[in-house]
Amino acid sequence: MKTPTPSRRRFLQALAAVTAAPWARAALPGLGLAAAAAAARAQAPSEETPVEVGPWLEILKQRYGQRLSPEQLQAIQENLGWTARTGKTLRAAALTNADEPDVVFRALPPEAAR
């Protein structure tokens, strides 16, 4: 499969997806952690868990382990893995100083805005 070339638009879409993911779960209470993990397993091929996930998961287990079920811990581990892989993808996007945002801001004088 051919990897798409990095672009500003793809970078901003990925950034928006990473930013919106926690809010989407809060807005859709029917999708719990287990449902989200099941959906992630169904869509994504099995990928290795990044190394960073281990320490993050241990911190969560120490702080909240008594309140989390094994299914919830598994869902959290998969979510952290997705977050780490997405971050690695975003860091791999080579941007130069000439790359500009996809949206251009233009300020209008107060009389033109009415």
Jmol script that loads the backbone (N, CA, C; Angstrom):
load data "model"
ATOM      1  N   MET A   1       0.841  -1.171   0.000  1.00  0.00           N
ATOM      2  CA  MET A   1       0.000   0.000   0.000  1.00  0.00           C
ATOM      3  C   MET A   1       0.888   1.236   0.000  1.00  0.00           C
ATOM      4  N   LYS A   2       0.566   2.183  -0.846  1.00  0.00           N
ATOM      5  CA  LYS A   2       1.362   3.405  -0.959  1.00  0.00           C
ATOM      6  C   LYS A   2       1.036   4.345   0.194  1.00  0.00           C
ATOM      7  N   THR A   3       2.075   4.857   0.835  1.00  0.00           N
ATOM      8  CA  THR A   3       1.898   5.806   1.928  1.00  0.00           C
ATOM      9  C   THR A   3       1.635   7.181   1.351  1.00  0.00           C
ATOM     10  N   PRO A   4       0.574   7.880   1.827  1.00  0.00           N
ATOM     11  CA  PRO A   4       0.308   9.218   1.292  1.00  0.00           C
ATOM     12  C   PRO A   4       1.423  10.187   1.669  1.00  0.00           C
ATOM     13  N   THR A   5       1.668  11.133   0.774  1.00  0.00           N
ATOM     14  CA  THR A   5       2.698  12.119   1.059  1.00  0.00           C
ATOM     15  C   THR A   5       2.189  13.097   2.114  1.00  0.00           C
ATOM     16  N   PRO A   6       3.071  13.531   3.020  1.00  0.00           N
ATOM     17  CA  PRO A   6       2.628  14.460   4.056  1.00  0.00           C
ATOM     18  C   PRO A   6       2.211  15.804   3.447  1.00  0.00           C
ATOM     19  N   SER A   7       1.189  16.373   3.991  1.00  0.00           N
ATOM     20  CA  SER A   7       0.750  17.687   3.553  1.00  0.00           C
ATOM     21  C   SER A   7       0.217  18.432   4.764  1.00  0.00           C
ATOM     22  N   ARG A   8       0.046  19.727   4.616  1.00  0.00           N
ATOM     23  CA  ARG A   8      -0.496  20.525   5.716  1.00  0.00           C
ATOM     24  C   ARG A   8      -1.886  20.045   6.076  1.00  0.00           C
ATOM     25  N   ARG A   9      -2.690  19.764   5.063  1.00  0.00           N
ATOM     26  CA  ARG A   9      -4.070  19.363   5.310  1.00  0.00           C
ATOM     27  C   ARG A   9      -4.114  18.055   6.093  1.00  0.00           C
ATOM     28  N   ARG A  10      -3.300  17.064   5.694  1.00  0.00           N
ATOM     29  CA  ARG A  10      -3.283  15.777   6.416  1.00  0.00           C
ATOM     30  C   ARG A  10      -2.779  15.979   7.852  1.00  0.00           C
ATOM     31  N   PHE A  11      -1.776  16.829   8.014  1.00  0.00           N
ATOM     32  CA  PHE A  11      -1.256  17.101   9.345  1.00  0.00           C
ATOM     33  C   PHE A  11      -2.341  17.715  10.228  1.00  0.00           C
ATOM     34  N   LEU A  12      -3.058  18.703   9.715  1.00  0.00           N
ATOM     35  CA  LEU A  12      -4.098  19.356  10.499  1.00  0.00           C
ATOM     36  C   LEU A  12      -5.275  18.417  10.760  1.00  0.00           C
ATOM     37  N   GLN A  13      -5.595  17.536   9.810  1.00  0.00           N
ATOM     38  CA  GLN A  13      -6.654  16.560  10.046  1.00  0.00           C
ATOM     39  C   GLN A  13      -6.258  15.599  11.161  1.00  0.00           C
ATOM     40  N   ALA A  14      -5.023  15.138  11.128  1.00  0.00           N
ATOM     41  CA  ALA A  14      -4.559  14.239  12.184  1.00  0.00           C
ATOM     42  C   ALA A  14      -4.525  14.950  13.531  1.00  0.00           C
ATOM     43  N   LEU A  15      -4.097  16.199  13.536  1.00  0.00           N
ATOM     44  CA  LEU A  15      -4.063  16.977  14.770  1.00  0.00           C
ATOM     45  C   LEU A  15      -5.473  17.174  15.317  1.00  0.00           C
ATOM     46  N   ALA A  16      -6.422  17.459  14.443  1.00  0.00           N
ATOM     47  CA  ALA A  16      -7.816  17.622  14.875  1.00  0.00           C
ATOM     48  C   ALA A  16      -8.375  16.317  15.423  1.00  0.00           C
ATOM     49  N   ALA A  17      -8.038  15.213  14.797  1.00  0.00           N
ATOM     50  CA  ALA A  17      -8.533  13.920  15.266  1.00  0.00           C
ATOM     51  C   ALA A  17      -7.979  13.594  16.645  1.00  0.00           C
ATOM     52  N   VAL A  18      -6.695  13.870  16.855  1.00  0.00           N
ATOM     53  CA  VAL A  18      -6.090  13.612  18.160  1.00  0.00           C
ATOM     54  C   VAL A  18      -6.717  14.502  19.224  1.00  0.00           C
ATOM     55  N   THR A  19      -6.961  15.749  18.872  1.00  0.00           N
ATOM     56  CA  THR A  19      -7.535  16.691  19.817  1.00  0.00           C
ATOM     57  C   THR A  19      -8.986  16.360  20.134  1.00  0.00           C
ATOM     58  N   ALA A  20      -9.737  15.912  19.149  1.00  0.00           N
ATOM     59  CA  ALA A  20     -11.176  15.680  19.331  1.00  0.00           C
ATOM     60  C   ALA A  20     -11.502  14.323  19.941  1.00  0.00           C
ATOM     61  N   ALA A  21     -10.568  13.397  19.965  1.00  0.00           N
ATOM     62  CA  ALA A  21     -10.869  12.041  20.435  1.00  0.00           C
ATOM     63  C   ALA A  21     -11.435  12.006  21.859  1.00  0.00           C
ATOM     64  N   PRO A  22     -10.845  12.680  22.843  1.00  0.00           N
ATOM     65  CA  PRO A  22     -11.429  12.629  24.188  1.00  0.00           C
ATOM     66  C   PRO A  22     -12.826  13.244  24.250  1.00  0.00           C
ATOM     67  N   TRP A  23     -13.068  14.313  23.486  1.00  0.00           N
ATOM     68  CA  TRP A  23     -14.373  14.965  23.498  1.00  0.00           C
ATOM     69  C   TRP A  23     -15.423  14.094  22.838  1.00  0.00           C
ATOM     70  N   ALA A  24     -15.032  13.342  21.834  1.00  0.00           N
ATOM     71  CA  ALA A  24     -16.003  12.479  21.153  1.00  0.00           C
ATOM     72  C   ALA A  24     -16.528  11.410  22.108  1.00  0.00           C
ATOM     73  N   ARG A  25     -15.663  10.866  22.934  1.00  0.00           N
ATOM     74  CA  ARG A  25     -16.109   9.859  23.903  1.00  0.00           C
ATOM     75  C   ARG A  25     -17.034  10.464  24.946  1.00  0.00           C
ATOM     76  N   ALA A  26     -16.755  11.709  25.357  1.00  0.00           N
ATOM     77  CA  ALA A  26     -17.619  12.358  26.343  1.00  0.00           C
ATOM     78  C   ALA A  26     -18.976  12.695  25.728  1.00  0.00           C
ATOM     79  N   ALA A  27     -18.977  13.057  24.451  1.00  0.00           N
ATOM     80  CA  ALA A  27     -20.228  13.433  23.793  1.00  0.00           C
ATOM     81  C   ALA A  27     -21.094  12.221  23.471  1.00  0.00           C
ATOM     82  N   LEU A  28     -20.473  11.064  23.346  1.00  0.00           N
ATOM     83  CA  LEU A  28     -21.210   9.846  23.018  1.00  0.00           C
ATOM     84  C   LEU A  28     -21.083   8.852  24.172  1.00  0.00           C
ATOM     85  N   PRO A  29     -21.885   9.013  25.232  1.00  0.00           N
ATOM     86  CA  PRO A  29     -21.720   8.146  26.396  1.00  0.00           C
ATOM     87  C   PRO A  29     -22.003   6.677  26.109  1.00  0.00           C
ATOM     88  N   GLY A  30     -22.729   6.384  25.039  1.00  0.00           N
ATOM     89  CA  GLY A  30     -23.004   4.985  24.693  1.00  0.00           C
ATOM     90  C   GLY A  30     -21.747   4.241  24.300  1.00  0.00           C
ATOM     91  N   LEU A  31     -20.726   4.966  23.869  1.00  0.00           N
ATOM     92  CA  LEU A  31     -19.465   4.336  23.507  1.00  0.00           C
ATOM     93  C   LEU A  31     -18.530   4.386  24.709  1.00  0.00           C
ATOM     94  N   GLY A  32     -18.456   3.327  25.449  1.00  0.00           N
ATOM     95  CA  GLY A  32     -17.561   3.267  26.599  1.00  0.00           C
ATOM     96  C   GLY A  32     -16.172   2.885  26.160  1.00  0.00           C
ATOM     97  N   LEU A  33     -15.287   2.708  27.107  1.00  0.00           N
ATOM     98  CA  LEU A  33     -13.918   2.322  26.795  1.00  0.00           C
ATOM     99  C   LEU A  33     -13.869   0.968  26.115  1.00  0.00           C
ATOM    100  N   ALA A  34     -14.680   0.035  26.569  1.00  0.00           N
ATOM    101  CA  ALA A  34     -14.654  -1.304  25.976  1.00  0.00           C
ATOM    102  C   ALA A  34     -15.144  -1.271  24.533  1.00  0.00           C
ATOM    103  N   ALA A  35     -16.201  -0.493  24.272  1.00  0.00           N
ATOM    104  CA  ALA A  35     -16.720  -0.392  22.907  1.00  0.00           C
ATOM    105  C   ALA A  35     -15.696   0.280  21.993  1.00  0.00           C
ATOM    106  N   ALA A  36     -15.021   1.294  22.495  1.00  0.00           N
ATOM    107  CA  ALA A  36     -14.011   1.980  21.695  1.00  0.00           C
ATOM    108  C   ALA A  36     -12.840   1.052  21.397  1.00  0.00           C
ATOM    109  N   ALA A  37     -12.443   0.254  22.373  1.00  0.00           N
ATOM    110  CA  ALA A  37     -11.345  -0.688  22.159  1.00  0.00           C
ATOM    111  C   ALA A  37     -11.745  -1.755  21.140  1.00  0.00           C
ATOM    112  N   ALA A  38     -12.985  -2.233  21.221  1.00  0.00           N
ATOM    113  CA  ALA A  38     -13.449  -3.231  20.259  1.00  0.00           C
ATOM    114  C   ALA A  38     -13.470  -2.650  18.852  1.00  0.00           C
ATOM    115  N   ALA A  39     -13.903  -1.406  18.721  1.00  0.00           N
ATOM    116  CA  ALA A  39     -13.918  -0.753  17.410  1.00  0.00           C
ATOM    117  C   ALA A  39     -12.501  -0.569  16.891  1.00  0.00           C
ATOM    118  N   ALA A  40     -11.580  -0.214  17.759  1.00  0.00           N
ATOM    119  CA  ALA A  40     -10.189  -0.031  17.339  1.00  0.00           C
ATOM    120  C   ALA A  40      -9.583  -1.352  16.885  1.00  0.00           C
ATOM    121  N   ARG A  41      -9.895  -2.430  17.597  1.00  0.00           N
ATOM    122  CA  ARG A  41      -9.384  -3.748  17.204  1.00  0.00           C
ATOM    123  C   ARG A  41      -9.945  -4.158  15.848  1.00  0.00           C
ATOM    124  N   ALA A  42     -11.219  -3.835  15.596  1.00  0.00           N
ATOM    125  CA  ALA A  42     -11.850  -4.234  14.340  1.00  0.00           C
ATOM    126  C   ALA A  42     -11.292  -3.450  13.160  1.00  0.00           C
ATOM    127  N   GLN A  43     -10.904  -2.195  13.373  1.00  0.00           N
ATOM    128  CA  GLN A  43     -10.454  -1.354  12.272  1.00  0.00           C
ATOM    129  C   GLN A  43      -8.959  -1.460  12.020  1.00  0.00           C
ATOM    130  N   ALA A  44      -8.181  -1.461  13.062  1.00  0.00           N
ATOM    131  CA  ALA A  44      -6.730  -1.402  12.899  1.00  0.00           C
ATOM    132  C   ALA A  44      -6.134  -2.803  12.902  1.00  0.00           C
ATOM    133  N   PRO A  45      -5.163  -3.030  12.041  1.00  0.00           N
ATOM    134  CA  PRO A  45      -4.470  -4.309  12.112  1.00  0.00           C
ATOM    135  C   PRO A  45      -3.667  -4.381  13.405  1.00  0.00           C
ATOM    136  N   SER A  46      -3.368  -5.586  13.841  1.00  0.00           N
ATOM    137  CA  SER A  46      -2.643  -5.719  15.104  1.00  0.00           C
ATOM    138  C   SER A  46      -1.256  -5.103  14.944  1.00  0.00           C
ATOM    139  N   GLU A  47      -1.004  -4.099  15.737  1.00  0.00           N
ATOM    140  CA  GLU A  47       0.280  -3.409  15.716  1.00  0.00           C
ATOM    141  C   GLU A  47       0.924  -3.587  17.075  1.00  0.00           C
ATOM    142  N   GLU A  48       2.217  -3.501  17.089  1.00  0.00           N
ATOM    143  CA  GLU A  48       2.936  -3.626  18.355  1.00  0.00           C
ATOM    144  C   GLU A  48       2.612  -2.451  19.261  1.00  0.00           C
ATOM    145  N   THR A  49       2.568  -2.721  20.550  1.00  0.00           N
ATOM    146  CA  THR A  49       2.354  -1.661  21.520  1.00  0.00           C
ATOM    147  C   THR A  49       3.655  -0.879  21.669  1.00  0.00           C
ATOM    148  N   PRO A  50       3.611   0.437  21.507  1.00  0.00           N
ATOM    149  CA  PRO A  50       4.840   1.233  21.653  1.00  0.00           C
ATOM    150  C   PRO A  50       5.428   1.109  23.060  1.00  0.00           C
ATOM    151  N   VAL A  51       6.704   1.319  23.161  1.00  0.00           N
ATOM    152  CA  VAL A  51       7.431   1.166  24.420  1.00  0.00           C
ATOM    153  C   VAL A  51       6.929   2.148  25.478  1.00  0.00           C
ATOM    154  N   GLU A  52       6.510   3.343  25.061  1.00  0.00           N
ATOM    155  CA  GLU A  52       6.083   4.373  26.009  1.00  0.00           C
ATOM    156  C   GLU A  52       4.850   3.962  26.802  1.00  0.00           C
ATOM    157  N   VAL A  53       4.059   3.066  26.263  1.00  0.00           N
ATOM    158  CA  VAL A  53       2.785   2.708  26.878  1.00  0.00           C
ATOM    159  C   VAL A  53       2.985   2.004  28.222  1.00  0.00           C
ATOM    160  N   GLY A  54       4.022   1.209  28.351  1.00  0.00           N
ATOM    161  CA  GLY A  54       4.264   0.459  29.584  1.00  0.00           C
ATOM    162  C   GLY A  54       4.333   1.344  30.830  1.00  0.00           C
ATOM    163  N   PRO A  55       5.208   2.346  30.852  1.00  0.00           N
ATOM    164  CA  PRO A  55       5.271   3.231  32.020  1.00  0.00           C
ATOM    165  C   PRO A  55       3.979   4.007  32.260  1.00  0.00           C
ATOM    166  N   TRP A  56       3.330   4.457  31.170  1.00  0.00           N
ATOM    167  CA  TRP A  56       2.078   5.190  31.338  1.00  0.00           C
ATOM    168  C   TRP A  56       1.023   4.309  31.990  1.00  0.00           C
ATOM    169  N   LEU A  57       0.948   3.059  31.547  1.00  0.00           N
ATOM    170  CA  LEU A  57      -0.049   2.139  32.083  1.00  0.00           C
ATOM    171  C   LEU A  57       0.247   1.799  33.544  1.00  0.00           C
ATOM    172  N   GLU A  58       1.512   1.675  33.890  1.00  0.00           N
ATOM    173  CA  GLU A  58       1.868   1.395  35.284  1.00  0.00           C
ATOM    174  C   GLU A  58       1.441   2.534  36.207  1.00  0.00           C
ATOM    175  N   ILE A  59       1.621   3.769  35.762  1.00  0.00           N
ATOM    176  CA  ILE A  59       1.188   4.918  36.564  1.00  0.00           C
ATOM    177  C   ILE A  59      -0.316   4.859  36.779  1.00  0.00           C
ATOM    178  N   LEU A  60      -1.062   4.566  35.707  1.00  0.00           N
ATOM    179  CA  LEU A  60      -2.518   4.470  35.834  1.00  0.00           C
ATOM    180  C   LEU A  60      -2.923   3.328  36.763  1.00  0.00           C
ATOM    181  N   LYS A  61      -2.238   2.203  36.678  1.00  0.00           N
ATOM    182  CA  LYS A  61      -2.554   1.068  37.557  1.00  0.00           C
ATOM    183  C   LYS A  61      -2.311   1.427  39.019  1.00  0.00           C
ATOM    184  N   GLN A  62      -1.201   2.137  39.288  1.00  0.00           N
ATOM    185  CA  GLN A  62      -0.897   2.516  40.661  1.00  0.00           C
ATOM    186  C   GLN A  62      -1.917   3.504  41.206  1.00  0.00           C
ATOM    187  N   ARG A  63      -2.351   4.440  40.383  1.00  0.00           N
ATOM    188  CA  ARG A  63      -3.282   5.466  40.857  1.00  0.00           C
ATOM    189  C   ARG A  63      -4.733   4.995  40.869  1.00  0.00           C
ATOM    190  N   TYR A  64      -5.159   4.280  39.819  1.00  0.00           N
ATOM    191  CA  TYR A  64      -6.577   3.968  39.660  1.00  0.00           C
ATOM    192  C   TYR A  64      -6.852   2.481  39.469  1.00  0.00           C
ATOM    193  N   GLY A  65      -5.853   1.643  39.655  1.00  0.00           N
ATOM    194  CA  GLY A  65      -5.999   0.212  39.381  1.00  0.00           C
ATOM    195  C   GLY A  65      -7.124  -0.466  40.128  1.00  0.00           C
ATOM    196  N   GLN A  66      -7.382  -0.064  41.372  1.00  0.00           N
ATOM    197  CA  GLN A  66      -8.427  -0.700  42.165  1.00  0.00           C
ATOM    198  C   GLN A  66      -9.819  -0.379  41.629  1.00  0.00           C
ATOM    199  N   ARG A  67      -9.951   0.674  40.822  1.00  0.00           N
ATOM    200  CA  ARG A  67     -11.261   1.081  40.290  1.00  0.00           C
ATOM    201  C   ARG A  67     -11.482   0.623  38.853  1.00  0.00           C
ATOM    202  N   LEU A  68     -10.484   0.036  38.221  1.00  0.00           N
ATOM    203  CA  LEU A  68     -10.583  -0.342  36.813  1.00  0.00           C
ATOM    204  C   LEU A  68     -10.641  -1.853  36.652  1.00  0.00           C
ATOM    205  N   SER A  69     -11.511  -2.292  35.769  1.00  0.00           N
ATOM    206  CA  SER A  69     -11.614  -3.721  35.466  1.00  0.00           C
ATOM    207  C   SER A  69     -10.512  -4.095  34.470  1.00  0.00           C
ATOM    208  N   PRO A  70     -10.234  -5.381  34.318  1.00  0.00           N
ATOM    209  CA  PRO A  70      -9.226  -5.786  33.319  1.00  0.00           C
ATOM    210  C   PRO A  70      -9.591  -5.345  31.896  1.00  0.00           C
ATOM    211  N   GLU A  71     -10.892  -5.354  31.572  1.00  0.00           N
ATOM    212  CA  GLU A  71     -11.303  -4.910  30.237  1.00  0.00           C
ATOM    213  C   GLU A  71     -11.016  -3.424  30.045  1.00  0.00           C
ATOM    214  N   GLN A  72     -11.251  -2.644  31.095  1.00  0.00           N
ATOM    215  CA  GLN A  72     -10.982  -1.209  31.003  1.00  0.00           C
ATOM    216  C   GLN A  72      -9.484  -0.953  30.875  1.00  0.00           C
ATOM    217  N   LEU A  73      -8.675  -1.692  31.610  1.00  0.00           N
ATOM    218  CA  LEU A  73      -7.221  -1.532  31.494  1.00  0.00           C
ATOM    219  C   LEU A  73      -6.747  -1.891  30.093  1.00  0.00           C
ATOM    220  N   GLN A  74      -7.317  -2.946  29.517  1.00  0.00           N
ATOM    221  CA  GLN A  74      -6.953  -3.335  28.151  1.00  0.00           C
ATOM    222  C   GLN A  74      -7.344  -2.238  27.161  1.00  0.00           C
ATOM    223  N   ALA A  75      -8.538  -1.664  27.345  1.00  0.00           N
ATOM    224  CA  ALA A  75      -8.987  -0.587  26.462  1.00  0.00           C
ATOM    225  C   ALA A  75      -8.087   0.639  26.605  1.00  0.00           C
ATOM    226  N   ILE A  76      -7.696   0.958  27.822  1.00  0.00           N
ATOM    227  CA  ILE A  76      -6.803   2.097  28.059  1.00  0.00           C
ATOM    228  C   ILE A  76      -5.452   1.840  27.417  1.00  0.00           C
ATOM    229  N   GLN A  77      -4.941   0.616  27.539  1.00  0.00           N
ATOM    230  CA  GLN A  77      -3.654   0.282  26.936  1.00  0.00           C
ATOM    231  C   GLN A  77      -3.720   0.441  25.420  1.00  0.00           C
ATOM    232  N   GLU A  78      -4.792  -0.010  24.803  1.00  0.00           N
ATOM    233  CA  GLU A  78      -4.927   0.133  23.353  1.00  0.00           C
ATOM    234  C   GLU A  78      -5.066   1.596  22.953  1.00  0.00           C
ATOM    235  N   ASN A  79      -5.775   2.376  23.756  1.00  0.00           N
ATOM    236  CA  ASN A  79      -5.930   3.801  23.468  1.00  0.00           C
ATOM    237  C   ASN A  79      -4.588   4.519  23.593  1.00  0.00           C
ATOM    238  N   LEU A  80      -3.823   4.191  24.628  1.00  0.00           N
ATOM    239  CA  LEU A  80      -2.501   4.804  24.787  1.00  0.00           C
ATOM    240  C   LEU A  80      -1.580   4.416  23.637  1.00  0.00           C
ATOM    241  N   GLY A  81      -1.685   3.171  23.181  1.00  0.00           N
ATOM    242  CA  GLY A  81      -0.887   2.728  22.037  1.00  0.00           C
ATOM    243  C   GLY A  81      -1.235   3.517  20.786  1.00  0.00           C
ATOM    244  N   TRP A  82      -2.549   3.723  20.574  1.00  0.00           N
ATOM    245  CA  TRP A  82      -2.989   4.513  19.423  1.00  0.00           C
ATOM    246  C   TRP A  82      -2.461   5.943  19.530  1.00  0.00           C
ATOM    247  N   THR A  83      -2.535   6.515  20.733  1.00  0.00           N
ATOM    248  CA  THR A  83      -2.058   7.880  20.940  1.00  0.00           C
ATOM    249  C   THR A  83      -0.563   7.980  20.659  1.00  0.00           C
ATOM    250  N   ALA A  84       0.217   7.011  21.133  1.00  0.00           N
ATOM    251  CA  ALA A  84       1.666   7.035  20.907  1.00  0.00           C
ATOM    252  C   ALA A  84       1.991   6.872  19.426  1.00  0.00           C
ATOM    253  N   ARG A  85       1.284   5.969  18.725  1.00  0.00           N
ATOM    254  CA  ARG A  85       1.533   5.794  17.293  1.00  0.00           C
ATOM    255  C   ARG A  85       1.138   7.043  16.509  1.00  0.00           C
ATOM    256  N   THR A  86       0.030   7.673  16.881  1.00  0.00           N
ATOM    257  CA  THR A  86      -0.399   8.889  16.197  1.00  0.00           C
ATOM    258  C   THR A  86       0.606  10.019  16.425  1.00  0.00           C
ATOM    259  N   GLY A  87       1.104  10.133  17.654  1.00  0.00           N
ATOM    260  CA  GLY A  87       2.124  11.147  17.946  1.00  0.00           C
ATOM    261  C   GLY A  87       3.380  10.927  17.135  1.00  0.00           C
ATOM    262  N   LYS A  88       3.776   9.659  16.988  1.00  0.00           N
ATOM    263  CA  LYS A  88       4.966   9.351  16.195  1.00  0.00           C
ATOM    264  C   LYS A  88       4.730   9.736  14.729  1.00  0.00           C
ATOM    265  N   THR A  89       3.523   9.490  14.238  1.00  0.00           N
ATOM    266  CA  THR A  89       3.192   9.859  12.861  1.00  0.00           C
ATOM    267  C   THR A  89       3.243  11.372  12.680  1.00  0.00           C
ATOM    268  N   LEU A  90       2.692  12.103  13.649  1.00  0.00           N
ATOM    269  CA  LEU A  90       2.712  13.568  13.561  1.00  0.00           C
ATOM    270  C   LEU A  90       4.140  14.107  13.620  1.00  0.00           C
ATOM    271  N   ARG A  91       4.973  13.522  14.487  1.00  0.00           N
ATOM    272  CA  ARG A  91       6.363  13.989  14.565  1.00  0.00           C
ATOM    273  C   ARG A  91       7.140  13.652  13.300  1.00  0.00           C
ATOM    274  N   ALA A  92       6.734  12.599  12.581  1.00  0.00           N
ATOM    275  CA  ALA A  92       7.440  12.199  11.366  1.00  0.00           C
ATOM    276  C   ALA A  92       7.112  13.087  10.179  1.00  0.00           C
ATOM    277  N   ALA A  93       6.029  13.852  10.269  1.00  0.00           N
ATOM    278  CA  ALA A  93       5.672  14.749   9.164  1.00  0.00           C
ATOM    279  C   ALA A  93       6.700  15.869   9.094  1.00  0.00           C
ATOM    280  N   ALA A  94       7.421  15.890   8.003  1.00  0.00           N
ATOM    281  CA  ALA A  94       8.478  16.893   7.839  1.00  0.00           C
ATOM    282  C   ALA A  94       7.868  18.199   7.360  1.00  0.00           C
ATOM    283  N   LEU A  95       7.895  19.193   8.216  1.00  0.00           N
ATOM    284  CA  LEU A  95       7.415  20.525   7.859  1.00  0.00           C
ATOM    285  C   LEU A  95       8.608  21.459   7.747  1.00  0.00           C
ATOM    286  N   THR A  96       8.551  22.305   6.759  1.00  0.00           N
ATOM    287  CA  THR A  96       9.613  23.293   6.613  1.00  0.00           C
ATOM    288  C   THR A  96       9.087  24.638   7.089  1.00  0.00           C
ATOM    289  N   ASN A  97       9.959  25.599   7.156  1.00  0.00           N
ATOM    290  CA  ASN A  97       9.565  26.928   7.591  1.00  0.00           C
ATOM    291  C   ASN A  97       8.583  27.567   6.608  1.00  0.00           C
ATOM    292  N   ALA A  98       8.584  27.111   5.367  1.00  0.00           N
ATOM    293  CA  ALA A  98       7.695  27.672   4.356  1.00  0.00           C
ATOM    294  C   ALA A  98       6.287  27.093   4.433  1.00  0.00           C
ATOM    295  N   ASP A  99       6.093  25.992   5.159  1.00  0.00           N
ATOM    296  CA  ASP A  99       4.763  25.396   5.282  1.00  0.00           C
ATOM    297  C   ASP A  99       3.877  26.297   6.121  1.00  0.00           C
ATOM    298  N   GLU A 100       2.693  26.550   5.591  1.00  0.00           N
ATOM    299  CA  GLU A 100       1.750  27.427   6.269  1.00  0.00           C
ATOM    300  C   GLU A 100       0.529  26.631   6.697  1.00  0.00           C
ATOM    301  N   PRO A 101      -0.243  27.158   7.626  1.00  0.00           N
ATOM    302  CA  PRO A 101      -1.474  26.475   8.002  1.00  0.00           C
ATOM    303  C   PRO A 101      -2.461  26.449   6.838  1.00  0.00           C
ATOM    304  N   ASP A 102      -3.391  25.507   6.900  1.00  0.00           N
ATOM    305  CA  ASP A 102      -4.386  25.366   5.846  1.00  0.00           C
ATOM    306  C   ASP A 102      -5.375  26.525   5.858  1.00  0.00           C
ATOM    307  N   VAL A 103      -5.600  27.109   7.011  1.00  0.00           N
ATOM    308  CA  VAL A 103      -6.551  28.202   7.153  1.00  0.00           C
ATOM    309  C   VAL A 103      -5.779  29.515   7.233  1.00  0.00           C
ATOM    310  N   VAL A 104      -6.197  30.489   6.456  1.00  0.00           N
ATOM    311  CA  VAL A 104      -5.543  31.791   6.466  1.00  0.00           C
ATOM    312  C   VAL A 104      -6.466  32.768   7.179  1.00  0.00           C
ATOM    313  N   PHE A 105      -5.951  33.450   8.193  1.00  0.00           N
ATOM    314  CA  PHE A 105      -6.722  34.421   8.953  1.00  0.00           C
ATOM    315  C   PHE A 105      -6.597  35.784   8.299  1.00  0.00           C
ATOM    316  N   ARG A 106      -7.736  36.415   8.085  1.00  0.00           N
ATOM    317  CA  ARG A 106      -7.743  37.787   7.560  1.00  0.00           C
ATOM    318  C   ARG A 106      -8.642  38.616   8.462  1.00  0.00           C
ATOM    319  N   ALA A 107      -8.088  39.618   9.075  1.00  0.00           N
ATOM    320  CA  ALA A 107      -8.866  40.489   9.949  1.00  0.00           C
ATOM    321  C   ALA A 107      -9.626  41.509   9.103  1.00  0.00           C
ATOM    322  N   LEU A 108     -10.893  41.684   9.411  1.00  0.00           N
ATOM    323  CA  LEU A 108     -11.707  42.675   8.722  1.00  0.00           C
ATOM    324  C   LEU A 108     -11.864  43.905   9.607  1.00  0.00           C
ATOM    325  N   PRO A 109     -11.859  45.091   9.033  1.00  0.00           N
ATOM    326  CA  PRO A 109     -12.123  46.277   9.825  1.00  0.00           C
ATOM    327  C   PRO A 109     -13.538  46.171  10.424  1.00  0.00           C
ATOM    328  N   PRO A 110     -13.804  46.792  11.570  1.00  0.00           N
ATOM    329  CA  PRO A 110     -15.119  46.661  12.208  1.00  0.00           C
ATOM    330  C   PRO A 110     -16.282  47.016  11.286  1.00  0.00           C
ATOM    331  N   GLU A 111     -16.128  48.008  10.425  1.00  0.00           N
ATOM    332  CA  GLU A 111     -17.248  48.395   9.560  1.00  0.00           C
ATOM    333  C   GLU A 111     -17.494  47.350   8.463  1.00  0.00           C
ATOM    334  N   ALA A 112     -16.494  46.594   8.060  1.00  0.00           N
ATOM    335  CA  ALA A 112     -16.666  45.578   7.020  1.00  0.00           C
ATOM    336  C   ALA A 112     -17.277  44.303   7.594  1.00  0.00           C
ATOM    337  N   ALA A 113     -17.155  44.095   8.889  1.00  0.00           N
ATOM    338  CA  ALA A 113     -17.650  42.885   9.510  1.00  0.00           C
ATOM    339  C   ALA A 113     -19.176  42.902   9.678  1.00  0.00           C
ATOM    340  N   ARG A 114     -19.804  44.058   9.588  1.00  0.00           N
ATOM    341  CA  ARG A 114     -21.265  44.155   9.783  1.00  0.00           C
ATOM    342  C   ARG A 114     -22.056  43.814   8.586  1.00  0.00           C
TER     343      ARG A 114
END
end "model"
wireframe off; spacefill off
backbone 0.3
color backbone group
